[in-house]
Amino acid sequence: MELFKYMELYNYEQVVVCQDKESGLKAIIAIHDTTLGPALGGTRMWMYESEEAAFEDALRLARGMTYKNAAAGLNLGGGKTVIIGDPRKDKNEEMFRAFGRFIQGLNGRYITAEDVGTTVADMDLIHEETDYVTGISPAFGSSGNPSPVTAYGVYVGMKAAAKAGFGSDSLEGKTVAVQGVGNVAYNLCRHLHEEGANLVVTDINKEAVQRVVDEFGAKAVDINDIYEVDCDIFAPCALGAIINDQTIPKLKAKVIAGAANNQLKETRHGDLIHEMGIVYAPDYVINAGGVINVADELYGYNRERAMKKVEGIYENIEKVIEISKRDEIPTYLAADRMAEERIRRMRNSRKQFLQNGQHILSRR
């Protein structure tokens, strides 16, 4: 891998390689952009096929967090960590405390959180060595389980997308096909049920499906049939890359709005659904409730304040749709443009501040 060439391509600021022989720690911290503030992004622990694959994942995820945080209106940049190892058997206290010391050494440029393969308990161990960590135990003043907050953000974002698709943000009487009913989607279904939406659900976990059927009167379908459901809104809340050449021809929904990450298999699939007239709520905009919630911990967590910020996802989806119409581009590109415009405005304002300061100094 030509690391510097890749970093130059997307203008990454820093990559930190962390190693601790005694604990077995092998970690890569990627910091993409800190224009808006310190880089915030979770720590993922995974058994990568190669070190190159680990670097690529860290870099890709860090850049994604820059866009997610910017689009969410947070004063935070984007970063990510990957730890190479099996989260089921390679974890130990020394590993996460060593990692915490590496984070502390960055002096606030990077703030971590949970991700795939890491837990609240792991964050607590990191917290033993640094304050630059979120998603710790509630006893330390954290926000706790982020799933309900993420779900609420998806719910309000879905209402904004529905307004664009149907002329009203009311979901009463609308049929919503929910793919995956894990922790986030379960709470999303609760909000939808309370508003009077009709639910059609699927999941590989039959117990999770039955729970939603029993509590919210949902109709269950096979995992392969969810795409062809006669519905108003399709809500992907499971795997990524599910909007693809095979599934797009089956879709009957006028709106796609769900919690899953990386829903478009390729960017051209975003172009296809745009041409079909489907309103797509870009995933990293609509599912930002979790990161908004943990970011509030940096100010001393206040749930009322955090939920007020999460409600702003409604306006963020509206802005994306406005840019899509203004620039005649698909919403996935409009989301990127919204994030890039915010970063550019801040970069320009800082540049102007520095220029003015230098001018004053030169006059002295």
N, C-alpha and C positions, 0 to 999 in steps of 0.2 A: 504494500500500500504506500503510495506517495503522499504521506501525511500533510506536508506543507502545501502541496498542490491542492489537496482537498480542502484544507483550511482556507486557502486563498480564494477558492471558488465561491465559497459561501461566507467568507469574511469572519471566520471564527477568531476569537480573541486568544484563547488559551486552552491547552490540554495538559493535565497534570497526571502523571503516572505514579501510582502509589504501591509500594511493596513492603511487606513485613514478613520476614521469613518465619519467625516463631509462630505466628498465628495463621499463616497461609494466605494473608491478604494479598490479592492482586486486583487493584482497582484503577479505573480510568475516570477522571473527572473532566468533562468537556464543558467549557464555558463559551457560549456562542456570542452573546451580545449583552452588554451591561449599560446601554444607552439610557434605558428607563430606570435602572436601579440594579441592585445585586441580582445575580442569576439564581433563580429558584427552580429546582427540579428534583425529582425523586431519585432514589438509589435502587437500581434493579440488580438482582443477583440471579445469574443464569449460567448454565453449562454451554458455553459457546464452542463452536466447532474449531475455532482458531482465534488467536489474538487479534488478527486482522478483522474478523467478524465482530469482536467485542469493540474495537475502536470505531468501526463503522456504525454500530448500533448506538454507542454513546454520542457520537457526533450528530447522527440523524435525529435522535431524541432531543438533544440539546437545542437544535435549531427549531424543532417543533414547539418547544417550550417558550422560545422567544416570541413566536407568533401567538401562541395561546395566551400568554400573560399580557402581551400588548393588546390583543383583541378584547381581552377581559377588562381592560382599563386599569390594570394593576401597574404600580410603579416598580416593576420588577423585570429583570432581563431573563434570559433563558439559559439553563444549564442542565446537565444530567450526569449521573454516575452509573457505571456498570461495575459490578464485582464478579469476577470470573470464579465460578464454583457451583456446587450443588447445594441449593438452599435447604435440602432435607437432611444433609449430613456434614456439610463443611463449616457450618456456623460455629462460632465460639465467642465468648465475651471479649477475649483479647483482640479478635479481628475487628469488631465494631468500635472498640475503644481506640485502637490504633488508627482506624479510619477517621474517627472523630478528631484525633490530633492533626491529621492532614487537613481536614476542613478548617480547624482553628487556625492553622498556618496560613490560610488564604485571607484571614482577617476580614471576613464578611463579604468577600466577592462572590461567594457561593453559599447557598442555603439549601439543605437537603430535606427530604421527606420520604415517606413510604413509596414503594413501587412494587412491581412484580417480584416475588421472592423475598421481600422484606416485610417486617411487621412492626407494630407499635413497640414491642419489647426490644427489637433491634434499635429503634430510634431512641429509646430510653438509654441504651448503652452508649450510643453516640453522644447523647446529651450529658453523659458523665464527663466528657472531655471538651464539649463546645456548646455554646448557646445558639449556634447557627444551624438549627434543626427544628422542623415542625412535625406535627403528627405524633407527638409524644403522648404519654398517658395523661388522661384528664387531671390526675392528681398533681401534675406539674403545670397545669393551666392550659392544656391544649383543648381542641375543639371536639375530640372524640371521633366516633365513626363518621366518615365523610359521606357515606352512601346516601342518607336521606337528603343531604344538602345538594349533592350532585343531581339527585332525582328531581328535586324541586326546580333546579335551574333548567333541566331538560323540559320539565312541564311548562314553565313560563315561556321558554324558547319555542316550544311546540305551538303555543297559543299565538305567538307572533307570526310564525310560519303559516298557521291556519288562516290568520287574517289576510295574508298575502294570497293564499290559495283560494279562499272561499268568501272573502269580503267581510268576515267577522271572526273574532278570536274565540268565540264560544265553541267549546268542544262537546256541548250537550247534544246527544243524538248522533255524534260522529262515531264511525267505526274505526278503531285503531288496532292494527295488527302489530303485536309486540313480539319481536324475535329475541328470545332469551328472557328469563324472569329471575335473574340473580338478585343480589341485594339492592342494587340501584333500580332495576326494572320493577321489582316488587313495590317499592315506594312510589315509582312513577305510576304504576297501575292503581295504586290507592288514590292518588290525586285525580286520575282520569275517572275512576269509578265515582268519586265524590262529586264530580262535575256532571256526571250522567252520560259519560261516553260508553260505547259498547266495545268490549275487549275480546280480541281473538289472540291467543297466545300459543307459544311453542317453546320447548327447551329439551335438551337431552336428559335433564334431571326431572323425572316424572313426579317426584314428590313436590318439587318447586312449582310445577304446573298445577298440580292438584290443589295446592294451597291457594293459588290465585283463582282457580275455578270455584273453590268453596267460599272464599271470602268476598270475591268481587263479581261473581256470576259470569266469569269469563268462559269463552268457548275455546276448547283445546283442539289443535290440529297437529298433524305430523310435521316434523322439522323440515321436510322437503316441500310441504304444501303452503307454507306461510307466505311465499312470494306471490302466489296466485289468488290470495284471499281478496274477495270483493270488498275493499275498504277505502276509507277516505285518506287515512294517514298510515304510513308504514314506519314503524319505530325499530330500527336495528339496535339492539342492546346486548349483543353477544360478540361474535367474532368480527374482525376487520375484513376488508376486501370482499364484502358481500354484494356490493353493487358492481356487477361485472357483465360480461357478454352473455352469460347463461341466464342471469336473473332479471336483467332489465326488460327483456321482452315479456316477461311474466307479470310485471308489476301493473297493478290497476289503481294504485294510490295516486292522488294528486299532490300529496305532500310527503316528503321523507324527513323525519326528525327523530333522532334517537341518540342513545348514550354511547354507542360503540365508537371506538377509535378507528381511524383510518378506514372509513367505510368504502371509499372509492378504491377499487383495485388499481386503476390507472387514472390519471387525470382526464384522459379522453372520455372516460365513463361519466365524468361530471359534465362534459360537453354534451354527451348524448342525452342525459336526462333533462338538461337545460333546453335542448332542441325539442324535446317531447312536451315541454311546458310544465314539467314537474318542479314544484318549489322544494329546493333542497336546503336544509339548515346545516351548514358546515359543522362537522363533528366537534372540532376543537373550540368552536364558539359556543355551541349549545351545551357541551358537557363540562364547561369551565367552573361549575359550582364548587367542585371539590377543591380546586386550587385557590379559588377566591376565599373559600372558608379557611383553609390552612394559612393563607397569607395574612389573614386577620390576626393570627396568633402573634405576629411580629409586633403588633401594637398593644398586646395584652388582650386576649380573646374576649370579644363581646358578641354574643350570638345575634342579638337584635341588629347590630351594625353589620355583621357578616351577611345576614339574610337580606338586608336592604340592598347590599351590593349584588347579591345573587339575583335579585329581582331585576337588576340592570341588564341581565341577559336578554330580556324581552326587547329592550331598546337596541342592544347590540345586533340582534337578528334583524331588526327593522333597518338598521344602518347598512348591514350587508346587502339586504334586498334593494335599498335605495341606490347603493353604489353599482349593483348589478344592472339596474335599470339605467342609471346615469351613463355608465360606460359601455353598456350593451355587452356585458360579459357574464359568464356563469357565476353562480354564487360562491363556488369554491375559490375562484380567482378574486372575487370581490372581498372575501374574508381576508385573503393575503394582502390585498391592496389596503384595506382598512388598517391592518396591523402595521404595514410598511409606512403608511402615511403618518401614523402616530409616532413611530420611531423617528422618521425623518423630521417631523416638526420639532421634536425634543432635541434632536441633534443640532438642528439649525439654531434653535433658541440658545443652546449652550455655546455654540460657536459665536453667536452674536454677543453673548455675555463676555466671553473671553476677549473678543476683539475690542469691546468697549473698555474693558478693564485695562488692556494693553495700551489703548489710546490715552486713558487717563494717566497711566504711569509714565508714558512717553512725554506728556505735557509737563510732568514734574521734573 
